[in-house]
Amino acid sequence: MNRKLFYLGMLLLVTFFWGVTFPVIKISLEYVNPVVFLILRFAISSIVMLPFLAGNHSLRRANDIKLGISAGFLLFLGYFLQTVGLQYTTSSQSGIITGIYVVLLPLISYIYLKRSPARIEVLASFVAFAGLIIMSAGSIDNPSYFFGDILTVISAVAYAFQIAFVSKYSAGLDTKVFTFYQLFSVALFSSFFLPFYLTSVVINDYVLFTLFFTAILAGVLAIFITNRSLVYVEPTAAGVIFVGEPVFAAIASVLIIGTPLGIYTLIGGTVMVLAMFMTTFDSYLRGSPNRLKMAAEHAD
């Protein structure tokens, strides 16, 4: 099986996990503030990873620590702004706006990575962004959501830079160590804001479920898969797969919260699925065994 196609499929699974987190976190924020939630979520993720790092000498390598924390800081910016913004906007709307980072990836890849994306990837990015615009036309209609929407837009920019950063450095690093330092960094940087969020916290069964779901499936597993996949998948192609996140977020919001799924969401979601198919099919046709073999040798 084409290894690049396999990792595109794994990224799609990650995107599903992330999409589901929007409505479940939205409900949990009724009981716990976003900073405490992030600290607990990523502390759990870090603890879960520790048994897999026993005796790993890369944990003490200065370069691994520096790059892991740097990527973790960008990840923190994305999660912090997105989670705080989720308090002021709807879960489906947050998912839609987060997907804006897909259109930023070709530009960031060109400037930061000096990597020219394939024409089909650029076209797919614009098709995906068109889908986002269609979805937004039916969703962004309440001025009271403005503050949350702005925070979410900024978080999308942070996510785009984080993907490009990981794509640039992940091939030469131990994936487990790189993932651990990113997760730990989100908990660490979130704790700096704890004095500003000294509100009451209720840890009930639903909050515990959300914490462990987001910490393990949407945290450790998802970020590990992403770090590994970006060795084989260009960031622009990954970004188009990730644009499925607002689709899954919208569907999950309907099933979990009961948010109505309008015609704009249906049309926009269909357009984005088309963009995902375009980049997946193109990646399959352009798969290069020699390139993948070289990448695997760096990753292992």
Buried (B, 14 or more C-beta within 10 A) or exposed (E): EBBBBEBBBBBBBBBBBBBBBBBBBBBBBEBBBBBBBBBBBBBBBBBBBEEEBEEBEBBEBEEBBEBBBBBBBBBBBBBBBBBBBBBBBBBBBBBBBBBBBBBBBBBBBBEBBEBEBBEBBBBBBBBBBBBBBBBBBBBBEEEEBEBBBBBBBBBBBBBBBBBBBBBBBBBEBBBBBBBBBBBBBBBBBBBEBEEEBEEEEEEEEBBEEBBBBBBBBBBBBBBBBBBBBBBBBBBBBBBBBBBBBBBBBBBBBBEBBEBEBBEBBBBBBEBBBBBBEBBBBBBEEBBEEEEBEEBEEEBE
